[in-house]
Amino acid sequence: MAGPVVAAAVVLGEAIPAGLDDSKRLSAKRRAVLDEAIRTSCGWAVAVIEPAEIDRVNIFMATMLAMTRAVAALAGALGEAPGAVLIDGNMTPQGRCADWCWPARAIVGGDGIEPCISAASIIAKEWRDRMMLEAAAAHPHYGWERNKGYGTAEHMEALRVHGATPLHRRSFAPVSQLQLI
């Protein structure tokens, strides 16, 4: 309901951090340790799509754009295009984003199967969580330090009482319905 879409792209180094898994299956403490290990030993890049752009293009396209920008940034940093891109899910940005120009394969549940996708999911989650912790300091009523912008009961009540912030996604029903009240 609030905050950006964050995607990461990772090229694993020779020393692959042990214990990579779907970021949602890892404890916050383990994720933080792996995040640092990945960013130290691997090539990586992050792309952030802010709420206004999410509202303009929709959540699906924002996700496709974030993936495209993350891969482009990583390719630029490495000085070469990837031979193949593995993507978590059932769709790739191929044919959906004009700037996507790499061979790609979608893998359902890939963040728990493919180490490079696991690494990217960890970096993206940690990056977004840090952004939401910073936002929580500026907008303390919403509990973002706990819910990271997801639609928990606490967040929904704060939204009803305090209204939307610039970080709220106006295209999401709970936020857009506030404008009707």
Residue pairs with C-beta under 8 A, 6 or more apart in sequence:
1 149
1 150
1 151
1 155
1 159
1 168
1 169
1 172
1 174
1 175
2 51
2 132
2 135
2 142
2 144
2 149
2 155
2 165
2 167
2 168
2 169
3 51
3 128
3 131
3 132
3 135
3 144
3 148
3 149
3 167
4 48
4 49
4 50
4 51
4 54
4 128
4 131
5 48
5 49
5 54
5 59
5 62
5 63
5 66
6 46
6 47
6 48
6 49
6 66
6 124
6 125
6 127
6 128
6 131
7 46
7 47
7 63
7 66
7 67
7 69
7 70
7 120
7 124
8 44
8 45
8 46
8 47
8 70
8 119
8 120
8 121
8 123
8 124
8 127
9 44
9 45
9 67
9 70
9 71
9 73
9 74
9 85
9 120
10 38
10 42
10 43
10 44
10 74
10 116
10 119
10 120
10 123
11 42
11 43
11 44
11 74
11 78
11 82
11 116
12 42
12 115
12 116
12 119
13 41
13 42
13 43
14 41
15 41
16 41
16 42
16 115
17 34
17 37
17 38
17 41
17 42
17 119
19 26
19 30
19 34
20 34
20 38
20 115
20 118
20 119
20 122
21 111
21 112
21 118
22 109
22 111
22 112
22 118
22 121
23 31
23 111
23 118
23 121
23 122
23 124
23 125
23 126
24 111
24 121
24 125
25 112
26 34
26 122
28 129
31 122
31 125
31 126
32 126
34 119
34 122
35 122
35 123
35 126
38 44
38 119
38 122
38 123
39 123
42 119
43 74
43 77
43 78
44 74
44 119
44 120
44 123
45 70
45 71
45 73
45 74
45 76
45 77
46 70
46 73
46 123
46 124
46 127
47 65
47 66
47 67
47 68
47 69
47 70
47 73
48 66
48 127
48 131
49 62
49 63
49 65
49 66
49 69
51 166
51 167
51 168
51 169
51 170
52 166
53 62
53 65
54 62
54 169
54 171
55 169
55 170
55 171
57 65
58 171
59 169
59 171
59 172
61 96
61 97
64 91
64 93
64 96
64 97
64 100
65 93
65 97
67 87
67 92
67 93
67 97
68 93
68 97
68 99
68 100
69 99
70 120
71 82
71 85
71 100
71 102
72 99
74 82
75 81
75 82
75 102
81 101
81 102
82 102
83 103
84 102
84 103
84 104
84 105
85 92
85 102
85 103
85 104
85 105
86 104
86 105
86 107
86 110
86 114
86 116
86 117
87 93
87 104
87 105
87 106
87 107
87 110
87 117
88 106
88 107
88 108
88 109
88 110
88 111
88 114
88 117
88 120
88 121
89 106
89 107
89 108
89 110
90 106
90 108
91 106
92 100
92 104
92 105
92 106
93 100
93 104
94 100
94 104
107 113
107 114
107 117
110 117
111 117
111 118
111 120
111 121
112 118
128 148
129 148
132 144
132 145
132 148
132 149
133 144
133 145
135 144
135 149
135 167
136 142
136 143
136 144
136 145
139 165
139 167
141 158
141 161
141 162
142 149
142 154
142 155
142 158
142 159
142 162
142 165
143 152
143 154
143 155
143 158
144 155
146 152
146 154
147 154
147 155
149 155
149 167
151 174
156 174
159 168
159 174
159 175
159 178
160 178
163 178
164 170
164 175
164 178
168 175
169 175
170 176
170 179
